[in-house]
Amino acid sequence: MFAPSVADAPVRLVTERGRGWAVEGFGTDRLAVLIAADECPDPDAVLQKAGNTAVVLRGELSFPDGPAPVCWKRVRRKTRLKRWATFVRTRRTVLTYVYAARLRAAGVDTPRPLACTAPHRWQTERPAWLLTDWIEGTEDLAIADRRLADLPEADRLRIAGRYAAAVGETLGRLHAAGASHRDLKPNNVLVTRLAPAGGAGRGAGREEPVRAWVIDLDAVSFPPRLTERRRRRDLARLRRGLPNVPRIALVRFLKAYAAAADPGSPGRWRELAATPH
């Protein structure tokens, strides 16, 4: 299977502040600014999440084909052990960039990687950056689950079923690509938002296309052999985060998953359904 590398990135740059890789049209000047940045280069970017090691912001950048919403992610190693680990390990920003390209090449929906940086190995206290597309019109499964609980039952079941089929197909393709996601929780799966918050209004009654994206690829790995146990563990982790999924939606998920993960065994979903999650 084709396995992309940062060496394949159209834009590559090495400076005294570190290294960077980016897609066509990003530009070396902008990449140099990102490599040197300790804070987000976009002063108008809006903070979305701040954790112990990572900060996520939403912004907008201009590209040759027009402006586009983007996601800035800054990763800073906090502990001394993790800083020392950068001497021998590839930065997670770089791995995530490569893994995203590899998954997209296999047909798995995940935000397009735009750029990544890595300080030189001795610059252990400097942050690394990852820049990806920001997928508009989506919400994560945790938000969707809470929102659907307030809808009338008929709308809730219908929309939950469509979400389940989209997520099942995406995760089936993920496993078919030989990848495992060790943090496959509802917050790390995006779905097309079908209805506005607070009720089954505009969008809830239309058969709009539904897609699902896997995000937070820090926890993705490509083991030499993706075992059945590991597959089931990924699915069980997601299932634990969604304890109230309707039975009909679970069946749609398993059918879509089995069709994408094991196209030659369309009836395998029954075996999965018989296994406690």
C-alpha positions as CSV (number, residue, x, y, z in Angstrom):
1,M,0.0,0.0,0.0
2,F,1.2,3.5,-0.8
3,A,2.6,5.1,2.4
4,P,3.2,8.9,2.0
5,S,6.2,10.6,3.6
6,V,6.9,14.2,4.5
7,A,9.7,13.9,1.9
8,D,6.9,13.8,-0.7
9,A,5.6,17.2,0.4
10,P,5.7,19.8,-2.4
11,V,6.9,22.5,-0.1
12,R,9.9,21.7,2.2
13,L,12.0,24.1,4.2
14,V,14.8,24.0,6.8
15,T,15.7,27.0,8.9
16,E,17.6,27.7,12.0
17,R,14.3,27.4,13.9
18,G,13.4,24.0,12.6
19,R,11.9,22.2,9.6
20,G,8.6,22.4,7.8
21,W,6.6,20.6,5.1
22,A,3.4,21.9,3.3
23,V,1.1,21.3,0.4
24,E,1.4,23.0,-3.0
25,G,0.3,26.7,-2.8
26,F,1.2,27.1,0.9
27,G,4.4,29.0,0.1
28,T,7.9,29.0,1.7
29,D,7.4,32.4,3.3
30,R,4.3,31.3,5.2
31,L,6.0,28.0,6.1
32,A,9.0,29.9,7.5
33,V,6.7,32.0,9.7
34,L,5.0,28.8,11.0
35,I,8.3,27.1,11.8
36,A,9.4,30.2,13.8
37,A,6.1,30.7,15.6
38,D,5.7,30.2,19.3
39,E,2.1,31.6,19.2
40,C,-0.4,31.3,16.4
41,P,0.6,33.4,13.3
42,D,-3.0,34.3,12.8
43,P,-4.1,37.0,15.3
44,D,-7.7,36.5,14.3
45,A,-7.7,32.8,15.0
46,V,-10.3,31.7,17.6
47,L,-9.3,29.3,20.4
48,Q,-11.3,26.1,20.3
49,K,-9.5,23.9,22.8
50,A,-6.6,24.2,25.2
51,G,-5.1,21.1,26.8
52,N,-2.0,20.2,28.7
53,T,0.1,19.8,25.6
54,A,-2.0,21.0,22.7
55,V,-3.9,24.2,21.7
56,V,-6.4,24.1,18.8
57,L,-7.6,27.3,17.0
58,R,-9.8,27.9,14.1
59,G,-8.8,30.5,11.5
60,E,-8.8,31.2,7.8
61,L,-6.0,31.3,5.2
62,S,-5.8,32.4,1.6
63,F,-4.8,29.9,-1.0
64,P,-4.5,30.1,-4.8
65,D,-8.1,28.8,-5.2
66,G,-9.5,31.2,-2.5
67,P,-9.8,31.5,1.3
68,A,-10.4,28.4,3.3
69,P,-11.1,27.7,7.0
70,V,-8.2,26.0,8.7
71,C,-7.4,24.3,12.0
72,W,-4.1,25.4,13.8
73,K,-2.8,22.9,16.3
74,R,0.2,23.7,18.5
75,V,1.9,20.9,20.4
76,R,4.4,21.7,23.2
77,R,6.0,19.0,25.2
78,K,5.5,19.7,28.9
79,T,7.4,17.0,30.8
80,R,11.2,16.6,30.8
81,L,10.8,12.9,29.7
82,K,8.7,13.9,26.7
83,R,11.2,16.6,25.8
84,W,14.1,14.1,25.9
85,A,12.0,11.7,23.8
86,T,12.2,14.2,20.9
87,F,15.8,13.4,20.5
88,V,14.9,9.9,19.2
89,R,11.3,10.1,18.1
90,T,9.6,11.7,15.2
91,R,7.4,14.6,16.3
92,R,3.7,13.7,16.5
93,T,2.9,16.7,14.2
94,V,4.9,15.1,11.5
95,L,3.5,11.6,12.0
96,T,0.0,13.0,12.0
97,Y,0.6,14.8,8.7
98,V,1.9,11.6,7.2
99,Y,-0.8,9.4,8.6
100,A,-3.5,11.8,7.4
101,A,-2.1,11.6,3.9
102,R,-1.9,7.8,4.1
103,L,-5.5,7.5,5.3
104,R,-6.8,9.8,2.7
105,A,-5.0,7.8,0.0
106,A,-6.8,4.7,1.3
107,G,-10.2,6.5,1.1
108,V,-10.6,7.3,4.8
109,D,-12.2,10.7,5.5
110,T,-10.0,12.8,7.7
111,P,-9.2,16.6,7.4
112,R,-6.6,17.3,4.7
113,P,-3.1,18.0,6.1
114,L,-1.8,21.4,5.0
115,A,1.4,21.9,6.8
116,C,3.5,20.7,9.8
117,T,6.6,21.7,11.5
118,A,9.2,20.2,13.8
119,P,11.9,22.1,15.7
120,H,15.4,20.7,15.5
121,R,15.9,17.8,17.9
122,W,18.0,19.9,20.3
123,Q,15.2,22.5,20.5
124,T,13.2,20.5,23.0
125,E,11.3,23.4,24.5
126,R,10.0,24.8,21.2
127,P,6.4,24.0,20.0
128,A,5.6,22.1,16.8
129,W,2.6,22.9,14.5
130,L,0.1,21.0,12.5
131,L,-2.3,22.8,10.1
132,T,-5.3,21.0,8.5
133,D,-8.5,21.9,6.8
134,W,-11.4,22.9,9.1
135,I,-14.4,20.9,8.1
136,E,-17.4,23.3,8.1
137,G,-20.9,22.1,8.9
138,T,-19.9,19.3,11.2
139,E,-20.1,18.4,14.9
140,D,-18.5,15.6,16.8
141,L,-20.4,12.5,17.9
142,A,-20.6,13.6,21.5
143,I,-22.3,16.8,20.6
144,A,-24.6,15.1,18.1
145,D,-25.6,12.5,20.7
146,R,-26.7,15.1,23.2
147,R,-28.5,17.2,20.6
148,L,-30.4,14.2,19.1
149,A,-31.7,13.3,22.6
150,D,-33.9,16.4,22.4
151,L,-35.5,15.6,19.0
152,P,-38.8,13.8,18.5
153,E,-38.3,10.1,18.5
154,A,-38.9,9.6,14.7
155,D,-36.4,12.3,13.8
156,R,-33.9,11.0,16.4
157,L,-34.0,7.5,15.1
158,R,-33.7,8.5,11.5
159,I,-30.8,10.8,11.9
160,A,-29.0,8.5,14.4
161,G,-29.3,5.7,11.8
162,R,-27.8,7.9,9.0
163,Y,-25.0,9.0,11.3
164,A,-24.3,5.4,12.3
165,A,-24.1,4.2,8.7
166,A,-21.6,7.0,7.8
167,V,-19.4,6.4,10.9
168,G,-19.5,2.6,10.3
169,E,-18.3,3.1,6.7
170,T,-15.5,5.4,7.7
171,L,-14.2,3.2,10.5
172,G,-14.5,0.1,8.3
173,R,-12.2,1.9,5.8
174,L,-9.9,2.9,8.6
175,H,-9.4,-0.8,9.6
176,A,-9.2,-1.9,6.0
177,A,-6.3,0.5,5.6
178,G,-4.5,-1.3,8.4
179,A,-4.9,1.5,10.9
180,S,-5.9,1.5,14.6
181,H,-7.1,4.5,16.6
182,R,-6.3,4.1,20.2
183,D,-8.5,7.0,21.3
184,L,-11.6,6.3,19.2
185,K,-14.0,8.2,21.4
186,P,-17.1,10.3,20.2
187,N,-15.1,13.5,20.4
188,N,-12.7,12.2,17.8
189,V,-15.3,11.5,15.1
190,L,-17.0,14.3,13.1
191,V,-20.3,13.9,11.3
192,T,-22.2,16.2,8.9
193,R,-24.6,18.3,11.0
194,L,-28.1,17.4,9.9
195,A,-30.3,19.6,12.1
196,P,-29.9,22.9,14.0
197,A,-29.5,22.8,17.8
198,G,-32.8,22.8,19.7
199,G,-35.1,20.8,17.4
200,A,-35.8,19.1,14.1
201,G,-35.8,22.3,12.0
202,R,-34.1,23.1,8.7
203,G,-31.9,20.2,7.5
204,A,-33.4,17.5,9.8
205,G,-36.1,16.5,7.2
206,R,-33.9,16.5,4.1
207,E,-31.9,13.6,2.8
208,E,-28.6,15.5,2.8
209,P,-25.4,13.6,2.2
210,V,-23.9,12.4,5.4
211,R,-20.1,11.9,6.0
212,A,-18.0,11.0,8.9
213,W,-14.4,12.1,9.5
214,V,-11.8,10.6,11.9
215,I,-9.8,13.3,13.7
216,D,-7.1,13.6,16.4
217,L,-4.7,11.3,14.6
218,D,-2.1,11.5,17.4
219,A,-3.5,8.2,18.6
220,V,-3.4,6.4,15.2
221,S,-0.9,3.7,14.5
222,F,-0.3,1.2,11.6
223,P,0.7,-2.0,13.4
224,P,2.5,-4.7,11.3
225,R,-0.7,-6.7,11.6
226,L,-4.0,-5.3,12.6
227,T,-5.5,-8.1,14.7
228,E,-9.2,-8.8,15.2
229,R,-8.8,-8.1,18.9
230,R,-7.5,-4.6,18.2
231,R,-10.3,-3.9,15.8
232,R,-12.9,-4.9,18.3
233,R,-11.1,-2.9,21.0
234,D,-11.4,0.2,18.8
235,L,-15.1,-0.3,18.3
236,A,-15.7,-1.1,21.9
237,R,-14.0,2.1,22.9
238,L,-16.3,4.2,20.7
239,R,-19.4,2.2,21.9
240,R,-18.6,2.9,25.5
241,G,-18.8,6.6,24.8
242,L,-22.3,6.2,23.2
243,P,-24.2,4.0,25.7
244,N,-27.7,5.1,24.4
245,V,-27.4,4.4,20.7
246,P,-30.7,2.9,19.5
247,R,-30.6,-0.7,18.4
248,I,-31.6,0.1,14.8
249,A,-28.7,2.6,14.6
250,L,-26.2,0.0,15.9
251,V,-27.3,-2.5,13.3
252,R,-26.8,0.1,10.5
253,F,-23.4,0.9,11.9
254,L,-22.3,-2.7,12.0
255,K,-23.6,-3.4,8.5
256,A,-21.7,-0.4,7.1
257,Y,-18.6,-1.2,9.0
258,A,-18.5,-4.8,7.9
259,A,-19.1,-3.9,4.2
260,A,-16.2,-1.5,4.3
261,A,-13.8,-3.5,6.5
262,D,-14.5,-6.9,5.0
263,P,-16.2,-6.5,1.6
264,G,-15.9,-10.2,1.0
265,S,-17.9,-11.1,4.1
266,P,-21.1,-9.0,4.0
267,G,-22.8,-11.1,6.7
268,R,-20.0,-10.6,9.2
269,W,-22.0,-7.8,10.9
270,R,-24.1,-10.5,12.6
271,E,-21.0,-11.9,14.3
272,L,-20.0,-8.5,15.5
273,A,-23.6,-7.9,16.7
274,A,-23.4,-11.0,18.8
275,T,-20.2,-9.8,20.6
276,P,-20.7,-7.6,23.6
277,H,-19.3,-4.1,23.1
